[in-house]
Amino acid sequence: MASVGSNDEVQIVVQFDRAPGYDRRYGDWQGTLRFHVTPGITPDPANALVDLGETNMGSMHTLTDFVQWGRTTFPAQRTSLVLWNHGDGWRANSLTQDTRKAVCWDETELDALDLAELGDALAQATLGGAQPIDVLAFDACLMAMIEIDTQIQPYVNVRVASEETEPSTGYPYHTILSDLQANTSWGPAEFARAIVTRYNAAYHGETQSAIALGTSHGALVSAVDGLA
């Protein structure tokens, strides 16, 4: 992200939590920091806008607070949100064998956002869908599922996610953000397509899809219910 950085048209804001012992670079800090990603910035505590101390990234309140803070501090015509962490889909969590379908596991708290909490967090962050997230991308495994789409549909215009597992190195943010800065007139659909295109170029043979969560989603849910 820092190889591209923010500019007058595109603001990049990150909330970043590190578990103790995970990585000793950049001052071996632990806890949660917020960064405004400018060109060449490094994730040192001195470069953080906010030091939150230890937070539970598996709490819906943590996610809601970040989205509301980001929108207030860096207002924009469009908002995209990326959740980058482990995703379980329908699988049991590898740490606790918890059978909840969840994303954003906090390895300090051994907690995560299950699907109901994710929906509740987005409901609060978007004022019940009155201010929807334009693009919600899951840089996490196994999140491209109709069950997840149904939870987030009232609050999100376009969802991006992988049906299968994802490489641990995550999205190629440098190419994705470069595309966005070169095409600031894009709407949610165009940006979501760019994420999929750049992901597939970086990881041949992996899955990634963009889905518009409009009125047709209700028809899909009804059809699946009928089949079930």
Disulfide bonds with the S-S distance in Angstrom:
none
